[in-house]
Amino acid sequence: MGKASRDKRDIYYRKAKEEGWRARSAFKLLQIDEEFNLFQGVKRVVDLCAAPGSWSQVLSRKLYLPAKLSPDKREGDLPLIVAIDLQPMAPIDGVIQVQGDITNARTAEVVIRHFDGCKADLVVCDGAPDVTGLHDMDEFVQSQLILAGLTIVAHILRDGGKFIAKIFRGKDTSLLYCQLKLFFSVVTFAKPKSSRNSSIEAFAVCENYSPPEGFNPKDLHRLLEKVGTPTGEDDLDCNSGWLEGPNKVYIPFLACGDLSGYDSDRSYPLPTVADGTTYQSLDPVQPPIAPPYKRALEMKKASSHGIREVDQ
Ligand SMILES: C[S@@+](CC[C@H](N)C(=O)[O-])C[C@H]1O[C@@H](n2cnc3c(N)ncnc32)[C@H](O)[C@@H]1O
């Protein structure tokens, strides 16, 4: 598909390039913020699964740059933003990068060290595995990323803090909701307007971190094991129907983003340019610097080159 064609079909892709965002995902965080006022009073943030970096850009533009440009700023007052991903990403003003796997305890330790004993006000996680198209499988792997995120949250988020996590809606959504409710007094599942209706993605917006009394973050490892063994004997068995009947939960689900704004499932004509010339499609703001598909592209290029040589 050509750039111009995608520009018409995907309004948020086009707007992201026009506004200097590295990915259209930036609008998802901005629209969640419009509804939930995420950034008020926030000084320390962790961005889990951050590459190529559009959420980190939002954090930098909303928190770091205003503080840095403020006439009465003091050096120690600048917000702390730590971003983690398996992939490296190009630098962003005011964002400390950690390359690592969030399911690995050592990564969590590196993040915690950056906070130097202080706690974070907000943790965001837009992590997604490589989607296979097998919904149960994708939903399961996604839930593992959320629980890894929650483990980092348990070590680093202050009481009253917020956690935003991408989820895949599926048959275990109610279980996930109940697990998050153990730690946050308010949990809402939100669907920003920039997230396509055809996608099973949504975002858990968890407010007011308040773990159960006597909770030890290490207990979360048990929770991870339970979700990892859905056919075990445990009473949290996902297949046992324990959230059906009288135990059924109703999850607050909220569409967010200006409802009269752009619809991510619609095509829009390209804008007309004042001098009558055609609209020039823009290049992506910052392509990934070492994407996982890089090697595949190199191999494809090398093999097509090889075929041409044989042809000649
Ligand atoms: C949808 S992208 C995130 C987009 C990002 N929020 C942005 O706005 O640019 C999902 C990211 O999750 C990362 N990811 C997946 N599994 C991970 C893991 N176990 N640890 C760290 N990052 C992971 C991927 O490398 C990928 O960059």
The ligand as a Gaussian input file, in Angstrom:
#p B3LYP/6-31G(d) Opt

LIG

0 1
 C        2.650000      -1.293000      20.325000
 S        4.364000      -1.195000      20.596000
 C        4.463000       0.136000      21.727000
 C        4.264000       1.464000      21.062000
 C        4.688000       2.623000      21.941000
 N        3.801000       2.785000      23.082000
 C        4.695000       3.916000      21.185000
 O        3.825000       4.742000      21.431000
 O        5.580000       4.108000      20.337000
 C        4.633000      -2.586000      21.603000
 C        6.055000      -2.705000      22.113000
 O        6.061000      -3.714000      23.118000
 C        7.405000      -4.185000      23.166000
 N        7.462000      -5.424000      23.954000
 C        6.803000      -6.587000      23.731000
 N        7.143000      -7.498000      24.672000
 C        8.028000      -6.886000      25.513000
 C        8.746000      -7.320000      26.673000
 N        8.604000      -8.554000      27.170000
 N        9.574000      -6.441000      27.286000
 C        9.740000      -5.186000      26.788000
 N        9.089000      -4.727000      25.687000
 C        8.242000      -5.566000      25.062000
 C        7.740000      -4.376000      21.697000
 O        9.145000      -4.424000      21.507000
 C        7.085000      -3.126000      21.076000
 O        8.027000      -2.109000      20.894000

